């Protein structure tokens, strides 16, 4: 079952005795939980427990808790988070016993990360599927992001122009929680509606929010001075290195796809560009970006990205700031790049 189907499911059938929510986004898990909690209140279930499976978690609680209802409760909502979606042998056995005889006096909601193929095939998950609906609430892909942004904005009564929707989709792909926070801030601002991409950028500049996306814009434009300033601000603000590396790797992948298509004499159409995360108004800038780097430069970019990963994940001893600086020079002004 998909997240979009949950409201109708609850409206038609109420809360099932067992339901699972697995997602790669904490925001979507929270959305589903809010719907379930609201339905529980409508059904007169006011008592809620929240557990997290860790090394000390006692699986016997699943079977003991129904005997400990409060004085005024006939049912209880129990939320059990499986942080790695790996209940282990003891947990799998406990879930099996639970599924074989679902209690009448409690609702169990399991939450966890996006499931891998081997987890979907595991016996414990197969039993859960037979006992109750298992919700797959994964993040929208690149093509679905604009619609998601628009729907999310409507929650906060925000009116966004199409270019603002596309800009937000590009900025926050893969980080829906940050998108939701940004939309809430915009809802409290006095930016005239409908909010345009230009107005959105001005708000960001006024707040001195030099995000990885602002750095990305400077790199694509080949503006080395601006890129270096934004990098300096990001490093001073102790930006998550994993996010910065992800953005740089994604830009290299875009360039590689563009160059390969050009070399084969097969220009990419709008649909293919959108799949890469290149909007219509960015097409000219990205094509110029791809022409800016030679095959030799692309190899050097790839090597620097590998060195950045080693410096970040394996503590190779190389300076992250130095590697980032070399990389920006190579991406923005390859003719100025020293031998790397």
C-alpha positions as CSV (number, residue, x, y, z in Angstrom):
1,X,0.0,0.0,0.0
2,X,1.2,3.5,-0.8
3,X,0.9,6.5,1.5
4,X,-1.6,8.2,-0.7
5,X,-4.0,5.3,-0.1
6,X,-3.8,5.5,3.7
7,X,-6.5,8.2,4.3
8,X,-9.1,6.3,2.3
9,X,-8.0,3.0,4.0
10,X,-8.5,4.4,7.4
11,X,-11.8,6.1,6.4
12,X,-13.3,2.9,5.0
13,X,-11.9,0.3,7.5
14,X,-10.6,2.1,10.5
15,X,-7.4,1.1,12.2
16,X,-6.2,-2.4,11.6
17,X,-4.7,-4.4,14.5
18,X,-1.3,-4.2,12.8
19,X,0.1,-1.8,10.3
20,X,3.7,-1.1,9.1
21,X,5.2,2.1,7.7
22,X,8.6,1.8,6.0
23,X,10.1,4.8,4.3
24,X,13.4,6.5,3.3
25,X,12.0,9.8,4.7
26,X,11.3,10.7,8.3
27,X,8.8,13.3,7.1
28,X,6.7,10.7,5.3
29,X,6.8,8.4,8.3
30,X,5.6,11.2,10.5
31,X,2.8,12.1,8.0
32,X,1.5,8.5,8.2
33,X,1.8,8.4,12.0
34,X,-0.2,11.7,12.3
35,X,-3.0,10.2,10.2
36,X,-3.0,7.0,12.3
37,X,-3.0,9.0,15.6
38,X,-5.9,11.1,14.4
39,X,-7.8,8.0,13.5
40,X,-7.0,6.5,16.9
41,X,-8.5,9.5,18.7
42,X,-11.6,9.3,16.5
43,X,-12.0,5.7,17.6
44,X,-11.6,6.7,21.3
45,X,-8.1,5.4,21.7
46,X,-6.3,8.0,23.9
47,X,-3.5,6.0,25.3
48,X,-0.3,5.7,23.2
49,X,3.1,4.0,23.9
50,X,6.2,4.5,21.8
51,X,9.1,2.0,21.8
52,X,12.3,1.9,19.9
53,X,14.1,-1.4,19.3
54,X,17.6,-1.3,20.6
55,X,20.0,-3.7,22.3
56,X,18.0,-3.7,25.5
57,X,14.5,-3.9,24.0
58,X,12.4,-6.6,25.5
59,X,10.2,-8.2,22.9
60,X,8.1,-9.9,25.5
61,X,6.4,-6.5,26.0
62,X,4.4,-7.1,22.9
63,X,2.5,-9.9,24.7
64,X,2.5,-8.5,28.2
65,X,1.2,-5.0,27.5
66,X,-2.4,-5.9,26.7
67,X,-2.8,-7.0,30.3
68,X,-1.8,-3.6,31.6
69,X,-4.5,-1.3,30.2
70,X,-5.3,1.9,31.9
71,X,-8.4,2.4,34.0
72,X,-10.3,4.2,31.3
73,X,-8.9,2.5,28.2
74,X,-10.2,-0.4,26.3
75,X,-7.5,-0.1,23.6
76,X,-4.0,1.2,23.3
77,X,-1.9,2.4,20.4
78,X,1.7,1.1,20.4
79,X,4.3,2.5,18.0
80,X,7.4,0.4,17.7
81,X,10.3,1.8,15.7
82,X,12.7,-0.7,14.0
83,X,15.6,1.7,13.2
84,X,17.3,-0.8,10.9
85,X,14.3,-3.0,10.0
86,X,16.2,-5.9,11.5
87,X,14.3,-7.5,14.4
88,X,16.8,-10.3,14.8
89,X,15.9,-13.9,15.6
90,X,14.2,-13.0,18.9
91,X,12.2,-10.2,17.3
92,X,11.3,-12.3,14.3
93,X,10.0,-15.0,16.7
94,X,8.1,-12.5,18.8
95,X,6.5,-10.9,15.7
96,X,5.5,-14.4,14.4
97,X,3.7,-15.2,17.7
98,X,2.1,-11.8,17.7
99,X,0.8,-12.2,14.1
100,X,-0.6,-15.7,14.9
101,X,-2.9,-14.2,17.5
102,X,-3.4,-10.5,17.2
103,X,-4.6,-8.9,20.4
104,X,-8.1,-7.3,20.5
105,X,-7.0,-4.6,22.9
106,X,-4.1,-2.9,21.1
107,X,-3.1,-1.5,17.8
108,X,0.6,-2.1,16.8
109,X,2.3,0.3,14.4
110,X,5.7,-0.7,13.2
111,X,8.0,1.9,11.6
112,X,11.3,1.6,9.9
113,X,13.6,2.6,7.0
114,X,13.0,1.7,3.3
115,X,13.2,-2.1,3.0
116,X,15.8,-3.8,0.9
117,X,15.0,-6.7,-1.3
118,X,16.2,-9.3,1.1
119,X,14.1,-7.8,3.9
120,X,11.0,-7.8,1.7
121,X,11.5,-11.6,1.3
122,X,12.3,-12.3,4.9
123,X,9.8,-14.6,6.7
124,X,9.1,-12.1,9.4
125,X,8.0,-9.5,6.9
126,X,6.0,-11.9,4.9
127,X,4.1,-12.7,8.1
128,X,3.5,-9.0,8.8
129,X,2.1,-8.6,5.3
130,X,-0.4,-11.4,5.9
131,X,-1.5,-9.9,9.3
132,X,-2.0,-6.2,8.2
133,X,-1.2,-3.5,5.6
134,X,2.4,-2.7,5.1
135,X,2.9,0.9,3.9
136,X,5.7,1.8,1.5
137,X,6.1,5.5,1.8
138,X,9.2,6.3,-0.2
139,X,10.4,9.7,-1.4
140,X,9.2,11.0,-4.7
141,X,11.7,10.7,-7.6
142,X,12.9,13.6,-9.6
143,X,9.9,13.7,-11.9
144,X,7.4,13.5,-9.0
145,X,9.1,16.1,-6.9
146,X,7.3,19.2,-8.4
147,X,3.9,17.7,-7.7
148,X,5.0,16.8,-4.2
149,X,6.3,20.4,-3.6
150,X,3.0,21.8,-4.9
151,X,0.9,19.5,-2.7
152,X,3.0,20.3,0.4
153,X,2.8,24.0,-0.2
154,X,-1.0,23.8,-0.3
155,X,-0.9,22.4,3.3
156,X,0.4,25.8,4.4
157,X,-1.8,27.8,2.0
158,X,1.2,28.8,0.0
159,X,0.9,29.9,-3.6
160,X,4.0,29.1,-5.6
161,X,4.8,30.1,-9.2
162,X,5.9,27.2,-11.5
163,X,9.6,28.3,-11.5
164,X,9.6,28.4,-7.6
165,X,8.1,24.9,-7.5
166,X,10.9,23.7,-9.8
167,X,13.6,25.5,-7.8
168,X,12.4,24.0,-4.5
169,X,12.2,20.6,-6.1
170,X,15.8,20.9,-7.2
171,X,17.0,22.2,-3.9
172,X,15.4,19.7,-1.7
173,X,15.4,16.5,-3.7
174,X,16.2,13.7,-1.2
175,X,15.7,16.0,1.8
176,X,11.9,16.3,2.3
177,X,12.2,17.3,6.0
178,X,14.2,20.4,5.0
179,X,11.7,21.2,2.3
180,X,8.8,21.1,4.8
181,X,10.7,23.4,7.1
182,X,11.4,25.8,4.3
183,X,7.7,25.9,3.3
184,X,6.7,26.6,6.9
185,X,9.1,29.5,7.0
186,X,7.7,30.9,3.7
187,X,4.2,30.6,5.0
188,X,5.2,32.9,7.9
189,X,7.0,35.4,5.7
190,X,5.5,38.4,3.9
191,X,6.7,37.4,0.4
192,X,4.0,38.4,-2.1
193,X,2.0,35.6,-3.7
194,X,2.5,33.8,-5.9
195,X,6.1,33.3,-4.8
196,X,8.5,33.3,-7.7
197,X,11.9,31.7,-8.0
198,X,13.5,35.2,-7.9
199,X,11.7,36.1,-4.7
200,X,12.7,32.7,-3.2
201,X,16.3,33.4,-4.1
202,X,16.2,36.9,-2.6
203,X,14.7,35.6,0.6
204,X,17.5,33.0,0.8
205,X,20.1,35.7,0.2
206,X,18.6,38.0,2.8
207,X,18.9,35.3,5.3
208,X,22.6,34.6,4.3
209,X,21.6,31.0,3.6
210,X,24.6,29.9,1.5
211,X,23.3,26.3,1.0
212,X,24.9,23.6,-1.1
213,X,22.3,24.5,-3.7
214,X,23.6,28.1,-3.9
215,X,27.1,26.6,-4.3
216,X,25.8,24.3,-7.0
217,X,24.4,27.4,-8.9
218,X,27.8,29.1,-8.8
219,X,29.6,26.0,-10.0
220,X,27.3,25.5,-13.0
221,X,27.7,29.2,-13.9
222,X,31.4,28.9,-13.7
223,X,31.6,31.8,-11.2
224,X,34.8,30.8,-9.3
225,X,34.9,33.7,-6.9
226,X,31.3,33.3,-5.8
227,X,31.8,29.5,-5.5
228,X,34.8,29.9,-3.3
229,X,33.0,32.4,-1.0
230,X,30.0,30.1,-0.6
231,X,32.3,27.1,0.0
232,X,34.0,29.1,2.8
233,X,30.7,29.9,4.4
234,X,29.5,26.3,4.2
235,X,32.7,25.1,5.9
236,X,32.5,27.7,8.5
237,X,28.9,26.6,9.3
238,X,30.2,23.0,9.5
239,X,28.0,21.7,6.7
240,X,27.4,18.0,6.5
241,X,30.2,16.7,4.4
242,X,28.1,13.8,3.1
243,X,25.6,16.3,1.7
244,X,28.2,18.4,0.0
245,X,29.9,15.3,-1.5
246,X,26.6,14.0,-2.7
247,X,25.9,17.3,-4.6
248,X,29.4,17.3,-6.2
249,X,29.1,13.7,-7.2
250,X,25.6,14.3,-8.7
251,X,27.0,17.2,-10.8
252,X,29.8,15.0,-12.1
253,X,27.2,12.4,-13.1
254,X,25.1,15.0,-15.0
255,X,28.2,16.2,-16.9
256,X,29.2,12.7,-17.8
257,X,25.7,11.9,-19.1
258,X,25.7,15.1,-21.2
259,X,29.1,14.5,-22.6
260,X,28.4,10.9,-23.5
261,X,25.3,11.9,-25.4
262,X,27.1,14.6,-27.3
263,X,30.0,12.2,-28.2
264,X,27.4,9.7,-29.6
265,X,25.7,12.5,-31.5
266,X,22.5,11.9,-29.4
267,X,21.4,15.2,-27.9
268,X,19.3,14.7,-24.7
269,X,15.7,15.8,-24.9
270,X,13.7,17.6,-22.3
271,X,12.5,14.4,-20.7
272,X,16.0,13.0,-20.4
273,X,17.3,16.3,-19.0
274,X,14.6,16.3,-16.4
275,X,15.5,12.8,-15.4
276,X,19.0,14.0,-14.7
277,X,17.7,16.9,-12.6
278,X,18.2,19.6,-15.2
279,X,15.3,22.0,-15.6
280,X,14.4,23.7,-18.8
281,X,15.8,27.1,-17.7
282,X,19.1,25.4,-16.7
283,X,19.6,23.6,-20.0
284,X,21.8,26.2,-21.6
285,X,24.0,26.6,-18.5
286,X,24.6,22.9,-18.2
287,X,25.5,22.5,-21.8
288,X,28.1,25.2,-21.4
289,X,29.2,23.5,-18.2
290,X,29.7,20.2,-20.0
291,X,31.7,21.9,-22.8
292,X,33.9,23.6,-20.3
293,X,35.5,20.4,-19.1
294,X,37.6,18.2,-21.3
295,X,37.9,14.4,-20.9
296,X,41.1,14.9,-19.0
297,X,39.4,17.4,-16.6
298,X,36.6,14.9,-16.1
299,X,39.1,12.2,-15.1
300,X,40.7,14.7,-12.6
301,X,37.3,15.5,-11.1
302,X,36.5,11.8,-10.7
303,X,39.9,11.3,-8.9
304,X,39.3,14.3,-6.6
305,X,35.8,13.0,-5.7
306,X,37.4,9.6,-4.7
307,X,40.0,11.4,-2.6
308,X,37.3,13.4,-0.9
309,X,35.4,10.2,0.0
310,X,38.7,8.7,1.4
311,X,39.4,11.9,3.4
312,X,35.8,11.9,4.8
313,X,35.1,8.2,5.4
314,X,38.6,6.8,6.0
315,X,40.4,9.8,7.5
316,X,43.2,9.6,4.8
317,X,44.8,12.7,6.2
318,X,44.2,15.0,3.3
319,X,42.5,18.4,4.0
320,X,38.9,18.5,3.0
321,X,39.0,22.2,2.5
322,X,42.0,21.9,0.2
323,X,40.4,19.2,-1.9
324,X,37.2,21.1,-2.2
325,X,39.1,24.2,-3.3
326,X,41.0,22.3,-6.0
327,X,37.7,20.7,-7.2
328,X,35.9,24.1,-7.5
329,X,38.8,25.6,-9.5
330,X,38.7,22.6,-11.8
331,X,34.9,22.8,-12.2
332,X,34.6,26.5,-12.6
333,X,37.8,27.5,-14.3
334,X,39.7,24.4,-15.5
335,X,42.2,26.5,-17.4
336,X,43.4,27.8,-14.1
337,X,43.6,24.4,-12.4
338,X,47.1,23.4,-11.3
339,X,48.4,19.9,-11.8
340,X,46.3,17.7,-9.5
